[in-house]
């Protein structure tokens, strides 16, 4: 699996710039996603943050979104970053 470092950089920089987000993912194509997840709950006092970067197959919700997008005739891949806020 060959992933451009540009994808990883864009996902991580998006997560760093918005501290209220927990997970950010990018659909590279219909079989590959790049995700960055914040590992710890954010509070204003913290000086450091740990991120987990995952490169691999899309999860169930992402596969469903891909299927719906293809069925409706949208251009794919969109290369838009999806956000998942903290609960």
C-alpha positions as CSV (number, residue, x, y, z in Angstrom):
1,X,0.0,0.0,0.0
2,X,1.6,3.2,-1.2
3,X,0.3,6.3,0.6
4,X,1.6,9.8,-0.1
5,X,3.0,11.6,3.0
6,X,0.8,14.5,2.0
7,X,-2.3,12.6,3.1
8,X,-0.8,11.9,6.5
9,X,0.3,15.4,6.9
10,X,-3.1,16.9,6.1
11,X,-4.9,14.6,8.5
12,X,-2.6,15.2,11.4
13,X,-2.4,19.0,10.8
14,X,-6.2,19.2,10.8
15,X,-6.4,17.3,14.1
16,X,-3.7,19.5,15.7
17,X,-5.3,22.7,14.6
18,X,-8.7,21.8,16.0
19,X,-8.4,20.6,19.6
20,X,-12.1,19.7,20.1
21,X,-11.9,16.9,17.5
22,X,-11.2,13.3,18.4
23,X,-10.8,11.7,15.1
24,X,-10.2,12.9,11.5
25,X,-10.2,10.6,8.5
26,X,-9.5,11.0,4.8
27,X,-10.9,8.6,2.1
28,X,-8.0,8.1,-0.3
29,X,-9.9,5.7,-2.5
30,X,-12.7,3.1,-2.0
31,X,-10.3,0.6,-0.4
32,X,-8.0,2.9,1.6
33,X,-8.4,5.5,4.4
34,X,-6.0,7.5,6.5
35,X,-7.1,8.3,10.0
36,X,-5.7,10.3,12.9
37,X,-7.1,9.8,16.4
38,X,-6.4,11.8,19.5
39,X,-5.4,9.4,22.3
40,X,-6.3,11.5,25.3
41,X,-9.1,13.8,26.4
42,X,-8.2,17.5,25.8
43,X,-8.2,20.0,28.6
44,X,-6.7,23.4,28.6
45,X,-3.9,22.5,30.9
46,X,-2.3,19.8,28.8
47,X,1.0,20.6,27.1
48,X,1.3,17.4,25.0
49,X,-1.0,15.2,22.9
50,X,-0.6,11.8,21.5
51,X,-2.0,10.8,18.1
52,X,-2.5,7.4,16.5
53,X,-2.3,7.4,12.7
54,X,-4.0,4.4,11.0
55,X,-3.7,3.6,7.3
56,X,-5.9,0.8,6.0
57,X,-9.4,-0.3,5.0
58,X,-12.4,1.8,5.8
59,X,-14.7,0.9,8.7
60,X,-18.4,0.0,8.5
61,X,-19.7,3.6,8.5
62,X,-17.1,4.7,5.9
63,X,-17.9,1.8,3.6
64,X,-21.6,2.6,3.8
65,X,-20.9,6.3,2.9
66,X,-18.8,5.2,-0.1
67,X,-21.5,2.9,-1.3
68,X,-24.2,5.6,-1.1
69,X,-21.9,8.1,-2.8
70,X,-21.2,5.7,-5.7
71,X,-24.8,4.8,-6.1
72,X,-25.9,8.5,-6.2
73,X,-23.3,9.2,-9.0
74,X,-21.0,11.5,-7.0
75,X,-17.4,11.9,-8.1
76,X,-15.2,9.6,-5.9
77,X,-12.8,9.9,-4.1
78,X,-13.8,13.2,-2.7
79,X,-10.6,13.8,-0.8
80,X,-12.4,15.7,1.9
81,X,-11.5,15.3,5.5
82,X,-14.2,14.0,7.8
83,X,-14.4,15.1,11.4
84,X,-15.6,13.2,14.4
85,X,-16.0,15.5,17.5
86,X,-15.6,14.2,21.0
87,X,-18.6,12.8,22.7
